């Protein structure tokens, strides 16, 4: 059972003062500093640059959770703090109820898969996967149980310099191991060796071959990394993590170096891996497609702040704010900033230009319960919710084509409406015509949408005005 709890985590990278040769140069750099800070889009305080701000969440046992966001949002920093590779500036990290802020990475029982594979080029696939196991030390009784009665004699003891203990802890360890009793309390036993042994070779071999079978790389065990494709190297990196049998898997953008075809294939492999390796996964990516297909829950980050935590469907169907709505989904949601919300009793309508669209009763009830009155709003519409309509349609809108992208089963039409850009995603199934000839640049076409497909956002706070509706 592996649960991870993050309480008000905060990460600050201290500012480093640059050395300047003259006071004029120093003054010029200070004058340019605000511009650089604004461009970085991160909070900068007297302590330094705040990469992660007040992050709190609970990751349940055997859950696959995905941290997603644009570059520089702090997702990899969060993962590295969990792994122990970054110090936590503020807050608390618990793994299985134990405070881990000061624990070393090797004490956390985790395995991490990096973006750049990090394979040893001079080792075979087998040796790369077995390397961590060869360094692992376990109690001699456990080694004997793994390999049978002969394991105790076959297992090699550690060098004394590696495993020496001192003081009262060493005395207590040796006493328990030897079964001694009535040891004088002031007696000093000096440097003693605990009863640790290397992992049996048979156990190492069994784990490596089992992981290779899961990842379908058994025939690659004798090869070296230079003889592997990108997808095969990534499988080896994942296999190296699997053999350790950790209670927590961490993956830092493991598919970002692969081409589109391999990414699609490896996504499927990770889904199958999750079904066969029943443990907790924390996965970092900037690709919202990976987040939607892999995660039980998705954590959307921006500039070090959590924007929304929820299931992939919740995040897609009920985005918490304008940023989440635009980030999750491809093509991204269309936004109309000239829309007006009009209230008449408990009924609400959306006006876009001269056209009006009635909201559903559930949407109107939610707005009325929140006390929302008439006024400007930001209207959001998914591209797949827009449809073509005849000129005499009562809610017809007229747009002008900018470009059309034919993607086989669908065509994406980029257009302009009253100075605002929009995208329509239209199906080509059952159509024999060439849509690029139908939607030529500059051509006008009619489209519309349903009021119940609207997402409404506050122009000031950018928060979603319509919560999740049952």
PENOR-V470461 format. One record per helix or strand. SS is the DSSP state (helix for helix, strand for strand). FROM is the first residue (numbers start at 1). TO is the last residue. If there is no record, write none. Layout:
# PENOR-V470461
ss->(SS SS)
from->(FROM FROM)
to->(TO TO)
This chain:
# PENOR-V470461
ss->(strand helix strand strand strand helix strand strand helix strand strand helix strand helix helix strand helix strand helix strand strand helix helix strand helix helix strand helix strand helix strand strand helix strand helix strand strand strand strand helix strand strand helix strand strand strand strand helix strand helix strand strand)
from->(4 23 43 48 64 75 90 98 105 110 124 125 137 140 151 157 160 164 167 192 196 201 218 224 225 230 248 260 280 288 297 305 312 321 322 334 340 347 355 361 375 378 383 387 397 410 420 435 444 451 455 463)
to->(14 40 44 59 68 83 95 99 107 113 124 135 139 147 154 157 163 165 178 193 198 215 220 224 227 242 252 276 285 294 302 310 317 321 327 336 344 352 358 369 376 381 385 388 406 417 427 438 448 453 457 464)
